[in-house]
Amino acid sequence: MNFEATNMGTEPILGTATFNVTPFKVGQYFNKIDCFCFTEQLLMPGESKAFPVTFFVDPELAEDVTTKEVNTITLSYTFFNKGADALQEYLITVATSNKPISVSGTTRSLIND
């Protein structure tokens, strides 16, 4: 399954996502194996990305008398922008060249003078 996100802004965004499962009582049966929410994600201005998530629902859900009426499980995400400082640090960390990186109108050299 993939979730799609688009940066509608004019600046890069570095963020993390948190998930929510509803109804709440089925959350204990929901198991993420791999999720984009485990790591920071970078979206450039105007960029859209499909973020994968792999999960399973424990079959024990069907045996729980408190969840018998559940027909639908909803998985949703909230994306939190980590801010300009975190973005700058991220870009410096992943940079492969010694060229300056410009973020939010500031320029920072990758070489310590």
Buried (B, 14 or more C-beta within 10 A) or exposed (E): EEBEBEBEEEBBBBBBBEBEBEEEEBEEBBEBEEBBBEEBBBBEEEEEBEBEBEBEEEEEBEEBEEBEEBEEBEBEBEBEBBEBEBBBEBBBEEEEEEEEBEBEEEEEEBEEE
